[in-house]
Amino acid sequence: MPVVSNPSPILNLAIVNQLILLHQQFGEILIPSAVLDELKVSEDRPGS
């Protein structure tokens, strides 16, 4: 079953280069567009 994530776990795991843990724990993760906007993936910052 897919889960929906808020920005905090994604950002914190990205900062420590461990995003794989989300996939290992939950399989499919849905990221709403509002969450994606909040993550600022196009910026050159830790976790982006």
mmCIF entry with sequence, helices, sheets and N, C-alpha, C, O atoms, coordinates in Angstrom:
data_MODEL
# 
_entry.id   MODEL 
# 
_entity.id                         1 
_entity.type                       polymer 
_entity.pdbx_number_of_molecules   1 
# 
_entity_poly.entity_id                      1 
_entity_poly.type                           'polypeptide(L)' 
_entity_poly.nstd_linkage                   no 
_entity_poly.nstd_monomer                   no 
_entity_poly.pdbx_seq_one_letter_code       MPVVSNPSPILNLAIVNQLILLHQQFGEILIPSAVLDELKVSEDRPGS 
_entity_poly.pdbx_seq_one_letter_code_can   MPVVSNPSPILNLAIVNQLILLHQQFGEILIPSAVLDELKVSEDRPGS 
_entity_poly.pdbx_strand_id                 A 
# 
loop_
_entity_poly_seq.entity_id 
_entity_poly_seq.num 
_entity_poly_seq.mon_id 
_entity_poly_seq.hetero 
1 1  MET n 
1 2  PRO n 
1 3  VAL n 
1 4  VAL n 
1 5  SER n 
1 6  ASN n 
1 7  PRO n 
1 8  SER n 
1 9  PRO n 
1 10 ILE n 
1 11 LEU n 
1 12 ASN n 
1 13 LEU n 
1 14 ALA n 
1 15 ILE n 
1 16 VAL n 
1 17 ASN n 
1 18 GLN n 
1 19 LEU n 
1 20 ILE n 
1 21 LEU n 
1 22 LEU n 
1 23 HIS n 
1 24 GLN n 
1 25 GLN n 
1 26 PHE n 
1 27 GLY n 
1 28 GLU n 
1 29 ILE n 
1 30 LEU n 
1 31 ILE n 
1 32 PRO n 
1 33 SER n 
1 34 ALA n 
1 35 VAL n 
1 36 LEU n 
1 37 ASP n 
1 38 GLU n 
1 39 LEU n 
1 40 LYS n 
1 41 VAL n 
1 42 SER n 
1 43 GLU n 
1 44 ASP n 
1 45 ARG n 
1 46 PRO n 
1 47 GLY n 
1 48 SER n 
# 
_struct_asym.id          A 
_struct_asym.entity_id   1 
# 
loop_
_struct_conf.conf_type_id 
_struct_conf.id 
_struct_conf.pdbx_PDB_helix_id 
_struct_conf.beg_label_comp_id 
_struct_conf.beg_label_asym_id 
_struct_conf.beg_label_seq_id 
_struct_conf.pdbx_beg_PDB_ins_code 
_struct_conf.end_label_comp_id 
_struct_conf.end_label_asym_id 
_struct_conf.end_label_seq_id 
_struct_conf.pdbx_end_PDB_ins_code 
_struct_conf.beg_auth_comp_id 
_struct_conf.beg_auth_asym_id 
_struct_conf.beg_auth_seq_id 
_struct_conf.end_auth_comp_id 
_struct_conf.end_auth_asym_id 
_struct_conf.end_auth_seq_id 
_struct_conf.pdbx_PDB_helix_class 
_struct_conf.details 
_struct_conf.pdbx_PDB_helix_length 
HELX_P HELX_P1 AA1 PRO A 7  ? ILE A 15 ? PRO A 7  ILE A 15 1 ? 9 
HELX_P HELX_P2 AA2 ILE A 20 ? PHE A 26 ? ILE A 20 PHE A 26 1 ? 7 
HELX_P HELX_P3 AA3 SER A 33 ? LEU A 39 ? SER A 33 LEU A 39 1 ? 7 
# 
_struct_conf_type.id          HELX_P 
_struct_conf_type.criteria    ? 
_struct_conf_type.reference   ? 
# 
_struct_sheet.id               AA1 
_struct_sheet.type             ? 
_struct_sheet.number_strands   2 
_struct_sheet.details          ? 
# 
_struct_sheet_order.sheet_id     AA1 
_struct_sheet_order.range_id_1   1 
_struct_sheet_order.range_id_2   2 
_struct_sheet_order.offset       ? 
_struct_sheet_order.sense        parallel 
# 
loop_
_struct_sheet_range.sheet_id 
_struct_sheet_range.id 
_struct_sheet_range.beg_label_comp_id 
_struct_sheet_range.beg_label_asym_id 
_struct_sheet_range.beg_label_seq_id 
_struct_sheet_range.pdbx_beg_PDB_ins_code 
_struct_sheet_range.end_label_comp_id 
_struct_sheet_range.end_label_asym_id 
_struct_sheet_range.end_label_seq_id 
_struct_sheet_range.pdbx_end_PDB_ins_code 
_struct_sheet_range.beg_auth_comp_id 
_struct_sheet_range.beg_auth_asym_id 
_struct_sheet_range.beg_auth_seq_id 
_struct_sheet_range.end_auth_comp_id 
_struct_sheet_range.end_auth_asym_id 
_struct_sheet_range.end_auth_seq_id 
AA1 1 VAL A 3  ? VAL A 4  ? VAL A 3  VAL A 4  
AA1 2 ILE A 29 ? LEU A 30 ? ILE A 29 LEU A 30 
# 
loop_
_atom_site.group_PDB 
_atom_site.id 
_atom_site.type_symbol 
_atom_site.label_atom_id 
_atom_site.label_alt_id 
_atom_site.label_comp_id 
_atom_site.label_asym_id 
_atom_site.label_entity_id 
_atom_site.label_seq_id 
_atom_site.pdbx_PDB_ins_code 
_atom_site.Cartn_x 
_atom_site.Cartn_y 
_atom_site.Cartn_z 
_atom_site.occupancy 
_atom_site.B_iso_or_equiv 
_atom_site.pdbx_formal_charge 
_atom_site.auth_seq_id 
_atom_site.auth_comp_id 
_atom_site.auth_asym_id 
_atom_site.auth_atom_id 
_atom_site.pdbx_PDB_model_num 
ATOM 1   N N  . MET A 1 1  ? 0.843  -1.169 0.000  1.00 0.00 ? 1  MET A N  1 
ATOM 2   C CA . MET A 1 1  ? 0.000  0.000  0.000  1.00 0.00 ? 1  MET A CA 1 
ATOM 3   C C  . MET A 1 1  ? 0.898  1.245  0.000  1.00 0.00 ? 1  MET A C  1 
ATOM 4   O O  . MET A 1 1  ? 1.819  1.335  0.811  1.00 0.00 ? 1  MET A O  1 
ATOM 5   N N  . PRO A 1 2  ? 0.643  2.194  -0.889 1.00 0.00 ? 2  PRO A N  1 
ATOM 6   C CA . PRO A 1 2  ? 1.464  3.411  -0.924 1.00 0.00 ? 2  PRO A CA 1 
ATOM 7   C C  . PRO A 1 2  ? 1.199  4.289  0.303  1.00 0.00 ? 2  PRO A C  1 
ATOM 8   O O  . PRO A 1 2  ? 0.105  4.272  0.867  1.00 0.00 ? 2  PRO A O  1 
ATOM 9   N N  . VAL A 1 3  ? 2.199  5.040  0.697  1.00 0.00 ? 3  VAL A N  1 
ATOM 10  C CA . VAL A 1 3  ? 2.060  6.001  1.786  1.00 0.00 ? 3  VAL A CA 1 
ATOM 11  C C  . VAL A 1 3  ? 2.312  7.393  1.223  1.00 0.00 ? 3  VAL A C  1 
ATOM 12  O O  . VAL A 1 3  ? 2.941  7.544  0.175  1.00 0.00 ? 3  VAL A O  1 
ATOM 13  N N  . VAL A 1 4  ? 1.820  8.404  1.920  1.00 0.00 ? 4  VAL A N  1 
ATOM 14  C CA . VAL A 1 4  ? 2.023  9.801  1.538  1.00 0.00 ? 4  VAL A CA 1 
ATOM 15  C C  . VAL A 1 4  ? 2.974  10.407 2.560  1.00 0.00 ? 4  VAL A C  1 
ATOM 16  O O  . VAL A 1 4  ? 2.815  10.197 3.763  1.00 0.00 ? 4  VAL A O  1 
ATOM 17  N N  . SER A 1 5  ? 3.951  11.151 2.089  1.00 0.00 ? 5  SER A N  1 
ATOM 18  C CA . SER A 1 5  ? 4.943  11.721 2.986  1.00 0.00 ? 5  SER A CA 1 
ATOM 19  C C  . SER A 1 5  ? 4.841  13.235 3.048  1.00 0.00 ? 5  SER A C  1 
ATOM 20  O O  . SER A 1 5  ? 4.469  13.895 2.078  1.00 0.00 ? 5  SER A O  1 
ATOM 21  N N  . ASN A 1 6  ? 5.183  13.766 4.217  1.00 0.00 ? 6  ASN A N  1 
ATOM 22  C CA . ASN A 1 6  ? 5.351  15.204 4.333  1.00 0.00 ? 6  ASN A CA 1 
ATOM 23  C C  . ASN A 1 6  ? 6.836  15.503 4.122  1.00 0.00 ? 6  ASN A C  1 
ATOM 24  O O  . ASN A 1 6  ? 7.622  14.566 3.985  1.00 0.00 ? 6  ASN A O  1 
ATOM 25  N N  . PRO A 1 7  ? 7.244  16.763 4.091  1.00 0.00 ? 7  PRO A N  1 
ATOM 26  C CA . PRO A 1 7  ? 8.631  17.093 3.743  1.00 0.00 ? 7  PRO A CA 1 
ATOM 27  C C  . PRO A 1 7  ? 9.684  16.662 4.769  1.00 0.00 ? 7  PRO A C  1 
ATOM 28  O O  . PRO A 1 7  ? 10.815 16.367 4.382  1.00 0.00 ? 7  PRO A O  1 
ATOM 29  N N  . SER A 1 8  ? 9.355  16.617 6.039  1.00 0.00 ? 8  SER A N  1 
ATOM 30  C CA . SER A 1 8  ? 10.372 16.392 7.071  1.00 0.00 ? 8  SER A CA 1 
ATOM 31  C C  . SER A 1 8  ? 11.163 15.099 6.904  1.00 0.00 ? 8  SER A C  1 
ATOM 32  O O  . SER A 1 8  ? 12.392 15.156 6.880  1.00 0.00 ? 8  SER A O  1 
ATOM 33  N N  . PRO A 1 9  ? 10.517 13.926 6.786  1.00 0.00 ? 9  PRO A N  1 
ATOM 34  C CA . PRO A 1 9  ? 11.325 12.713 6.652  1.00 0.00 ? 9  PRO A CA 1 
ATOM 35  C C  . PRO A 1 9  ? 12.121 12.676 5.350  1.00 0.00 ? 9  PRO A C  1 
ATOM 36  O O  . PRO A 1 9  ? 13.239 12.161 5.321  1.00 0.00 ? 9  PRO A O  1 
ATOM 37  N N  . ILE A 1 10 ? 11.564 13.208 4.295  1.00 0.00 ? 10 ILE A N  1 
ATOM 38  C CA . ILE A 1 10 ? 12.273 13.216 3.012  1.00 0.00 ? 10 ILE A CA 1 
ATOM 39  C C  . ILE A 1 10 ? 13.512 14.090 3.110  1.00 0.00 ? 10 ILE A C  1 
ATOM 40  O O  . ILE A 1 10 ? 14.601 13.669 2.720  1.00 0.00 ? 10 ILE A O  1 
ATOM 41  N N  . LEU A 1 11 ? 13.358 15.292 3.625  1.00 0.00 ? 11 LEU A N  1 
ATOM 42  C CA . LEU A 1 11 ? 14.481 16.222 3.721  1.00 0.00 ? 11 LEU A CA 1 
ATOM 43  C C  . LEU A 1 11 ? 15.557 15.696 4.669  1.00 0.00 ? 11 LEU A C  1 
ATOM 44  O O  . LEU A 1 11 ? 16.742 15.719 4.336  1.00 0.00 ? 11 LEU A O  1 
ATOM 45  N N  . ASN A 1 12 ? 15.159 15.231 5.823  1.00 0.00 ? 12 ASN A N  1 
ATOM 46  C CA . ASN A 1 12 ? 16.149 14.762 6.800  1.00 0.00 ? 12 ASN A CA 1 
ATOM 47  C C  . ASN A 1 12 ? 16.907 13.531 6.310  1.00 0.00 ? 12 ASN A C  1 
ATOM 48  O O  . ASN A 1 12 ? 18.116 13.429 6.521  1.00 0.00 ? 12 ASN A O  1 
ATOM 49  N N  . LEU A 1 13 ? 16.221 12.607 5.666  1.00 0.00 ? 13 LEU A N  1 
ATOM 50  C CA . LEU A 1 13 ? 16.914 11.437 5.120  1.00 0.00 ? 13 LEU A CA 1 
ATOM 51  C C  . LEU A 1 13 ? 17.788 11.806 3.925  1.00 0.00 ? 13 LEU A C  1 
ATOM 52  O O  . LEU A 1 13 ? 18.845 11.209 3.720  1.00 0.00 ? 13 LEU A O  1 
ATOM 53  N N  . ALA A 1 14 ? 17.358 12.776 3.147  1.00 0.00 ? 14 ALA A N  1 
ATOM 54  C CA . ALA A 1 14 ? 18.174 13.217 2.012  1.00 0.00 ? 14 ALA A CA 1 
ATOM 55  C C  . ALA A 1 14 ? 19.463 13.870 2.493  1.00 0.00 ? 14 ALA A C  1 
ATOM 56  O O  . ALA A 1 14 ? 20.519 13.676 1.890  1.00 0.00 ? 14 ALA A O  1 
ATOM 57  N N  . ILE A 1 15 ? 19.387 14.633 3.561  1.00 0.00 ? 15 ILE A N  1 
ATOM 58  C CA . ILE A 1 15 ? 20.571 15.310 4.094  1.00 0.00 ? 15 ILE A CA 1 
ATOM 59  C C  . ILE A 1 15 ? 21.636 14.294 4.496  1.00 0.00 ? 15 ILE A C  1 
ATOM 60  O O  . ILE A 1 15 ? 22.826 14.534 4.290  1.00 0.00 ? 15 ILE A O  1 
ATOM 61  N N  . VAL A 1 16 ? 21.226 13.173 5.062  1.00 0.00 ? 16 VAL A N  1 
ATOM 62  C CA . VAL A 1 16 ? 22.198 12.140 5.480  1.00 0.00 ? 16 VAL A CA 1 
ATOM 63  C C  . VAL A 1 16 ? 22.354 11.039 4.430  1.00 0.00 ? 16 VAL A C  1 
ATOM 64  O O  . VAL A 1 16 ? 22.907 9.975  4.709  1.00 0.00 ? 16 VAL A O  1 
ATOM 65  N N  . ASN A 1 17 ? 21.856 11.312 3.211  1.00 0.00 ? 17 ASN A N  1 
ATOM 66  C CA . ASN A 1 17 ? 21.993 10.399 2.073  1.00 0.00 ? 17 ASN A CA 1 
ATOM 67  C C  . ASN A 1 17 ? 21.415 9.011  2.362  1.00 0.00 ? 17 ASN A C  1 
ATOM 68  O O  . ASN A 1 17 ? 22.044 7.996  2.061  1.00 0.00 ? 17 ASN A O  1 
ATOM 69  N N  . GLN A 1 18 ? 20.219 8.975  2.945  1.00 0.00 ? 18 GLN A N  1 
ATOM 70  C CA . GLN A 1 18 ? 19.592 7.696  3.292  1.00 0.00 ? 18 GLN A CA 1 
ATOM 71  C C  . GLN A 1 18 ? 18.134 7.620  2.825  1.00 0.00 ? 18 GLN A C  1 
ATOM 72  O O  . GLN A 1 18 ? 17.309 6.998  3.493  1.00 0.00 ? 18 GLN A O  1 
ATOM 73  N N  . LEU A 1 19 ? 17.811 8.238  1.701  1.00 0.00 ? 19 LEU A N  1 
ATOM 74  C CA . LEU A 1 19 ? 16.441 8.173  1.178  1.00 0.00 ? 19 LEU A CA 1 
ATOM 75  C C  . LEU A 1 19 ? 15.985 6.740  0.920  1.00 0.00 ? 19 LEU A C  1 
ATOM 76  O O  . LEU A 1 19 ? 14.788 6.451  0.950  1.00 0.00 ? 19 LEU A O  1 
ATOM 77  N N  . ILE A 1 20 ? 16.918 5.864  0.671  1.00 0.00 ? 20 ILE A N  1 
ATOM 78  C CA . ILE A 1 20 ? 16.583 4.458  0.415  1.00 0.00 ? 20 ILE A CA 1 
ATOM 79  C C  . ILE A 1 20 ? 15.801 3.846  1.570  1.00 0.00 ? 20 ILE A C  1 
ATOM 80  O O  . ILE A 1 20 ? 15.023 2.913  1.370  1.00 0.00 ? 20 ILE A O  1 
ATOM 81  N N  . LEU A 1 21 ? 16.003 4.366  2.775  1.00 0.00 ? 21 LEU A N  1 
ATOM 82  C CA . LEU A 1 21 ? 15.290 3.823  3.935  1.00 0.00 ? 21 LEU A CA 1 
ATOM 83  C C  . LEU A 1 21 ? 13.777 3.973  3.797  1.00 0.00 ? 21 LEU A C  1 
ATOM 84  O O  . LEU A 1 21 ? 13.030 3.098  4.237  1.00 0.00 ? 21 LEU A O  1 
ATOM 85  N N  . LEU A 1 22 ? 13.315 5.067  3.195  1.00 0.00 ? 22 LEU A N  1 
ATOM 86  C CA . LEU A 1 22 ? 11.868 5.231  2.977  1.00 0.00 ? 22 LEU A CA 1 
ATOM 87  C C  . LEU A 1 22 ? 11.345 4.128  2.071  1.00 0.00 ? 22 LEU A C  1 
ATOM 88  O O  . LEU A 1 22 ? 10.310 3.523  2.350  1.00 0.00 ? 22 LEU A O  1 
ATOM 89  N N  . HIS A 1 23 ? 12.062 3.872  0.991  1.00 0.00 ? 23 HIS A N  1 
ATOM 90  C CA . HIS A 1 23 ? 11.632 2.827  0.061  1.00 0.00 ? 23 HIS A CA 1 
ATOM 91  C C  . HIS A 1 23 ? 11.685 1.448  0.712  1.00 0.00 ? 23 HIS A C  1 
ATOM 92  O O  . HIS A 1 23 ? 10.788 0.628  0.514  1.00 0.00 ? 23 HIS A O  1 
ATOM 93  N N  . GLN A 1 24 ? 12.723 1.197  1.480  1.00 0.00 ? 24 GLN A N  1 
ATOM 94  C CA . GLN A 1 24 ? 12.843 -0.108 2.142  1.00 0.00 ? 24 GLN A CA 1 
ATOM 95  C C  . GLN A 1 24 ? 11.725 -0.321 3.153  1.00 0.00 ? 24 GLN A C  1 
ATOM 96  O O  . GLN A 1 24 ? 11.239 -1.441 3.310  1.00 0.00 ? 24 GLN A O  1 
ATOM 97  N N  . GLN A 1 25 ? 11.318 0.725  3.831  1.00 0.00 ? 25 GLN A N  1 
ATOM 98  C CA . GLN A 1 25 ? 10.293 0.603  4.868  1.00 0.00 ? 25 GLN A CA 1 
ATOM 99  C C  . GLN A 1 25 ? 8.876  0.550  4.286  1.00 0.00 ? 25 GLN A C  1 
ATOM 100 O O  . GLN A 1 25 ? 8.040  -0.222 4.757  1.00 0.00 ? 25 GLN A O  1 
ATOM 101 N N  . PHE A 1 26 ? 8.608  1.365  3.270  1.00 0.00 ? 26 PHE A N  1 
ATOM 102 C CA . PHE A 1 26 ? 7.230  1.527  2.803  1.00 0.00 ? 26 PHE A CA 1 
ATOM 103 C C  . PHE A 1 26 ? 6.978  1.094  1.365  1.00 0.00 ? 26 PHE A C  1 
ATOM 104 O O  . PHE A 1 26 ? 5.821  0.936  0.975  1.00 0.00 ? 26 PHE A O  1 
ATOM 105 N N  . GLY A 1 27 ? 8.009  0.899  0.572  1.00 0.00 ? 27 GLY A N  1 
ATOM 106 C CA . GLY A 1 27 ? 7.786  0.553  -0.833 1.00 0.00 ? 27 GLY A CA 1 
ATOM 107 C C  . GLY A 1 27 ? 7.445  1.792  -1.640 1.00 0.00 ? 27 GLY A C  1 
ATOM 108 O O  . GLY A 1 27 ? 8.330  2.576  -1.983 1.00 0.00 ? 27 GLY A O  1 
ATOM 109 N N  . GLU A 1 28 ? 6.187  1.971  -1.942 1.00 0.00 ? 28 GLU A N  1 
ATOM 110 C CA . GLU A 1 28 ? 5.757  3.108  -2.759 1.00 0.00 ? 28 GLU A CA 1 
ATOM 111 C C  . GLU A 1 28 ? 5.422  4.304  -1.875 1.00 0.00 ? 28 GLU A C  1 
ATOM 112 O O  . GLU A 1 28 ? 4.618  4.196  -0.949 1.00 0.00 ? 28 GLU A O  1 
ATOM 113 N N  . ILE A 1 29 ? 6.044  5.441  -2.169 1.00 0.00 ? 29 ILE A N  1 
ATOM 114 C CA . ILE A 1 29 ? 5.803  6.675  -1.422 1.00 0.00 ? 29 ILE A CA 1 
ATOM 115 C C  . ILE A 1 29 ? 5.259  7.715  -2.385 1.00 0.00 ? 29 ILE A C  1 
ATOM 116 O O  . ILE A 1 29 ? 5.868  7.988  -3.419 1.00 0.00 ? 29 ILE A O  1 
ATOM 117 N N  . LEU A 1 30 ? 4.130  8.288  -2.052 1.00 0.00 ? 30 LEU A N  1 
ATOM 118 C CA . LEU A 1 30 ? 3.536  9.338  -2.867 1.00 0.00 ? 30 LEU A CA 1 
ATOM 119 C C  . LEU A 1 30 ? 3.936  10.692 -2.288 1.00 0.00 ? 30 LEU A C  1 
ATOM 120 O O  . LEU A 1 30 ? 3.821  10.921 -1.084 1.00 0.00 ? 30 LEU A O  1 
ATOM 121 N N  . ILE A 1 31 ? 4.403  11.580 -3.152 1.00 0.00 ? 31 ILE A N  1 
ATOM 122 C CA . ILE A 1 31 ? 4.828  12.900 -2.721 1.00 0.00 ? 31 ILE A CA 1 
ATOM 123 C C  . ILE A 1 31 ? 3.925  13.922 -3.410 1.00 0.00 ? 31 ILE A C  1 
ATOM 124 O O  . ILE A 1 31 ? 4.062  14.160 -4.610 1.00 0.00 ? 31 ILE A O  1 
ATOM 125 N N  . PRO A 1 32 ? 3.001  14.527 -2.657 1.00 0.00 ? 32 PRO A N  1 
ATOM 126 C CA . PRO A 1 32 ? 2.109  15.529 -3.252 1.00 0.00 ? 32 PRO A CA 1 
ATOM 127 C C  . PRO A 1 32 ? 2.901  16.711 -3.819 1.00 0.00 ? 32 PRO A C  1 
ATOM 128 O O  . PRO A 1 32 ? 4.004  17.004 -3.359 1.00 0.00 ? 32 PRO A O  1 
ATOM 129 N N  . SER A 1 33 ? 2.339  17.378 -4.807 1.00 0.00 ? 33 SER A N  1 
ATOM 130 C CA . SER A 1 33 ? 3.041  18.492 -5.448 1.00 0.00 ? 33 SER A CA 1 
ATOM 131 C C  . SER A 1 33 ? 3.373  19.604 -4.455 1.00 0.00 ? 33 SER A C  1 
ATOM 132 O O  . SER A 1 33 ? 4.418  20.242 -4.584 1.00 0.00 ? 33 SER A O  1 
ATOM 133 N N  . ALA A 1 34 ? 2.518  19.849 -3.475 1.00 0.00 ? 34 ALA A N  1 
ATOM 134 C CA . ALA A 1 34 ? 2.804  20.876 -2.465 1.00 0.00 ? 34 ALA A CA 1 
ATOM 135 C C  . ALA A 1 34 ? 4.048  20.506 -1.652 1.00 0.00 ? 34 ALA A C  1 
ATOM 136 O O  . ALA A 1 34 ? 4.839  21.380 -1.296 1.00 0.00 ? 34 ALA A O  1 
ATOM 137 N N  . VAL A 1 35 ? 4.222  19.221 -1.360 1.00 0.00 ? 35 VAL A N  1 
ATOM 138 C CA . VAL A 1 35 ? 5.405  18.758 -0.629 1.00 0.00 ? 35 VAL A CA 1 
ATOM 139 C C  . VAL A 1 35 ? 6.636  18.917 -1.515 1.00 0.00 ? 35 VAL A C  1 
ATOM 140 O O  . VAL A 1 35 ? 7.680  19.371 -1.047 1.00 0.00 ? 35 VAL A O  1 
ATOM 141 N N  . LEU A 1 36 ? 6.525  18.555 -2.762 1.00 0.00 ? 36 LEU A N  1 
ATOM 142 C CA . LEU A 1 36 ? 7.640  18.690 -3.700 1.00 0.00 ? 36 LEU A CA 1 
ATOM 143 C C  . LEU A 1 36 ? 8.072  20.144 -3.812 1.00 0.00 ? 36 LEU A C  1 
ATOM 144 O O  . LEU A 1 36 ? 9.267  20.435 -3.843 1.00 0.00 ? 36 LEU A O  1 
ATOM 145 N N  . ASP A 1 37 ? 7.110  21.058 -3.872 1.00 0.00 ? 37 ASP A N  1 
ATOM 146 C CA . ASP A 1 37 ? 7.429  22.486 -3.926 1.00 0.00 ? 37 ASP A CA 1 
ATOM 147 C C  . ASP A 1 37 ? 8.166  22.926 -2.661 1.00 0.00 ? 37 ASP A C  1 
ATOM 148 O O  . ASP A 1 37 ? 9.106  23.717 -2.732 1.00 0.00 ? 37 ASP A O  1 
ATOM 149 N N  . GLU A 1 38 ? 7.748  22.422 -1.526 1.00 0.00 ? 38 GLU A N  1 
ATOM 150 C CA . GLU A 1 38 ? 8.362  22.796 -0.257 1.00 0.00 ? 38 GLU A CA 1 
ATOM 151 C C  . GLU A 1 38 ? 9.785  22.257 -0.133 1.00 0.00 ? 38 GLU A C  1 
ATOM 152 O O  . GLU A 1 38 ? 10.611 22.862 0.552  1.00 0.00 ? 38 GLU A O  1 
ATOM 153 N N  . LEU A 1 39 ? 10.087 21.131 -0.783 1.00 0.00 ? 39 LEU A N  1 
ATOM 154 C CA . LEU A 1 39 ? 11.418 20.541 -0.703 1.00 0.00 ? 39 LEU A CA 1 
ATOM 155 C C  . LEU A 1 39 ? 12.448 21.339 -1.506 1.00 0.00 ? 39 LEU A C  1 
ATOM 156 O O  . LEU A 1 39 ? 13.648 21.206 -1.269 1.00 0.00 ? 39 LEU A O  1 
ATOM 157 N N  . LYS A 1 40 ? 12.001 22.150 -2.434 1.00 0.00 ? 40 LYS A N  1 
ATOM 158 C CA . LYS A 1 40 ? 12.900 23.007 -3.234 1.00 0.00 ? 40 LYS A CA 1 
ATOM 159 C C  . LYS A 1 40 ? 14.007 22.179 -3.890 1.00 0.00 ? 40 LYS A C  1 
ATOM 160 O O  . LYS A 1 40 ? 15.192 22.458 -3.707 1.00 0.00 ? 40 LYS A O  1 
ATOM 161 N N  . VAL A 1 41 ? 13.615 21.174 -4.643 1.00 0.00 ? 41 VAL A N  1 
ATOM 162 C CA . VAL A 1 41 ? 14.562 20.226 -5.228 1.00 0.00 ? 41 VAL A CA 1 
ATOM 163 C C  . VAL A 1 41 ? 15.537 20.865 -6.221 1.00 0.00 ? 41 VAL A C  1 
ATOM 164 O O  . VAL A 1 41 ? 16.573 20.274 -6.527 1.00 0.00 ? 41 VAL A O  1 
ATOM 165 N N  . SER A 1 42 ? 15.229 22.039 -6.719 1.00 0.00 ? 42 SER A N  1 
ATOM 166 C CA . SER A 1 42 ? 16.123 22.655 -7.713 1.00 0.00 ? 42 SER A CA 1 
ATOM 167 C C  . SER A 1 42 ? 17.215 23.516 -7.073 1.00 0.00 ? 42 SER A C  1 
ATOM 168 O O  . SER A 1 42 ? 18.073 24.038 -7.785 1.00 0.00 ? 42 SER A O  1 
ATOM 169 N N  . GLU A 1 43 ? 17.202 23.675 -5.759 1.00 0.00 ? 43 GLU A N  1 
ATOM 170 C CA . GLU A 1 43 ? 18.209 24.481 -5.094 1.00 0.00 ? 43 GLU A CA 1 
ATOM 171 C C  . GLU A 1 43 ? 19.452 23.656 -4.765 1.00 0.00 ? 43 GLU A C  1 
ATOM 172 O O  . GLU A 1 43 ? 19.388 22.435 -4.625 1.00 0.00 ? 43 GLU A O  1 
ATOM 173 N N  . ASP A 1 44 ? 20.550 24.330 -4.651 1.00 0.00 ? 44 ASP A N  1 
ATOM 174 C CA . ASP A 1 44 ? 21.816 23.669 -4.324 1.00 0.00 ? 44 ASP A CA 1 
ATOM 175 C C  . ASP A 1 44 ? 22.035 23.772 -2.811 1.00 0.00 ? 44 ASP A C  1 
ATOM 176 O O  . ASP A 1 44 ? 22.863 24.554 -2.344 1.00 0.00 ? 44 ASP A O  1 
ATOM 177 N N  . ARG A 1 45 ? 21.284 22.974 -2.060 1.00 0.00 ? 45 ARG A N  1 
ATOM 178 C CA . ARG A 1 45 ? 21.362 22.970 -0.609 1.00 0.00 ? 45 ARG A CA 1 
ATOM 179 C C  . ARG A 1 45 ? 21.389 21.514 -0.129 1.00 0.00 ? 45 ARG A C  1 
ATOM 180 O O  . ARG A 1 45 ? 20.980 20.617 -0.866 1.00 0.00 ? 45 ARG A O  1 
ATOM 181 N N  . PRO A 1 46 ? 21.862 21.273 1.083  1.00 0.00 ? 46 PRO A N  1 
ATOM 182 C CA . PRO A 1 46 ? 21.871 19.905 1.591  1.00 0.00 ? 46 PRO A CA 1 
ATOM 183 C C  . PRO A 1 46 ? 20.468 19.307 1.568  1.00 0.00 ? 46 PRO A C  1 
ATOM 184 O O  . PRO A 1 46 ? 19.513 19.927 2.037  1.00 0.00 ? 46 PRO A O  1 
ATOM 185 N N  . GLY A 1 47 ? 20.352 18.108 1.025  1.00 0.00 ? 47 GLY A N  1 
ATOM 186 C CA . GLY A 1 47 ? 19.077 17.430 0.950  1.00 0.00 ? 47 GLY A CA 1 
ATOM 187 C C  . GLY A 1 47 ? 18.271 17.730 -0.292 1.00 0.00 ? 47 GLY A C  1 
ATOM 188 O O  . GLY A 1 47 ? 17.263 17.072 -0.548 1.00 0.00 ? 47 GLY A O  1 
ATOM 189 N N  . SER A 1 48 ? 18.700 18.719 -1.075 1.00 0.00 ? 48 SER A N  1 
ATOM 190 C CA . SER A 1 48 ? 17.929 19.069 -2.290 1.00 0.00 ? 48 SER A CA 1 
ATOM 191 C C  . SER A 1 48 ? 18.073 17.981 -3.336 1.00 0.00 ? 48 SER A C  1 
ATOM 192 O O  . SER A 1 48 ? 17.503 18.088 -4.422 1.00 0.00 ? 48 SER A O  1 
# 
